């Protein structure tokens, strides 16, 4: 298969490999924080309980954690909480939660399997359409 004009002149042979880049280190998104039935945070991924929190009318959740506990947390490098001297704060709005749920769905094995089925199905439908158009 010729890919570029100079392939034959330069005697170039392209070899496709299965090697892919390293997956990025994932940050702890809002799905890692356990929520109660009333929408408040029950605990963080390191099993710490927030010292205060409130749920606004627009669905935005703001929770404050003790900064000393966050400073010694093994997950602090990946945590999405804003850190200050007094406290660490996480703010989760409904859009952020929806985006995190959608991203988790897209990374699931079932969804990726369905995505791999789409191109062959589209190719089959295109072939069937051409055959039926040719018969008319």
Secondary structure, DSSP 8 states (H G I E B T S, - for coil): ---STTHHHHT------S-----------GGGSEE-TTSSEEE-TTS---SEEEE-TTS-EEEEEEHHHHHT-TTTTT--SEE-SSEEEEEE-HHHHHHHHHHHHHTSHHHHHHHHHHHHHHHHHHHHHHHHHHH-
